[in-house]
Amino acid sequence: MRNENERPDTPVHGRLDDDEELGGDPACWLHRVCPECGLFIEDHSAATCPRCEHVLTDL
C-alpha cells in the first residue's frame, strides 16, 4: 500500500517491476580518475593526464 505522499513511480518495498530498467551510471568511475591529481579522464584514448601529464594505464 502506498503513502499519499509517495511518488507513483517509486517501487513498492524497494523492488523494481520486471519491465523497469535500472539505467544510470556505473557504480564506480574510479578507473577513470587520474591517480596523481584526481582529474576525471573523459578521453578513453588518453595516454597522459591533461592536467598533470601523469602516464595513464587501464583507462
C-alpha positions in Angstrom: 0.0 0.0 0.0 1.3 3.4 -0.9 1.5 6.5 1.2 -0.3 9.5 -0.3 3.0 11.5 -0.3 4.9 8.8 -2.1 5.6 9.2 -5.8 3.6 6.8 -8.0 6.8 5.6 -9.8 8.5 4.6 -6.6 8.9 0.8 -6.3 6.9 -0.9 -3.5 9.3 -2.4 -0.9 12.3 -1.3 -2.9 11.7 -3.8 -5.7 11.6 -3.0 -9.4 8.9 -4.4 -11.7 10.2 -6.7 -14.4 9.7 -4.1 -17.2 11.6 -1.3 -15.3 15.3 -0.7 -16.3 17.9 0.2 -13.8 19.9 2.6 -16.0 22.2 5.3 -14.7 26.0 5.4 -14.2 28.2 2.6 -13.3 28.8 2.0 -9.6 32.4 3.1 -9.8 34.2 5.6 -12.0 37.5 5.2 -10.1 39.2 3.6 -13.0 38.7 6.8 -15.0 40.3 9.1 -12.4 44.0 10.2 -12.6 45.8 8.6 -9.6 48.1 11.5 -9.4 45.9 14.6 -9.4 42.3 13.2 -9.2 41.1 14.6 -12.6 38.2 12.6 -14.2 39.6 11.5 -17.6 36.9 11.6 -20.2 39.1 10.6 -23.2 39.4 6.8 -23.2 42.4 7.0 -25.5 44.4 9.5 -23.5 47.9 8.3 -22.7 48.6 11.0 -20.2 46.5 13.1 -17.9 45.7 16.5 -19.5 46.2 18.3 -16.1 49.4 16.8 -14.6 50.7 14.7 -17.6 50.9 11.5 -15.4 51.2 8.4 -17.6 47.8 6.7 -17.6 47.2 2.9 -17.7 43.9 0.9 -17.7 41.5 3.6 -18.8 
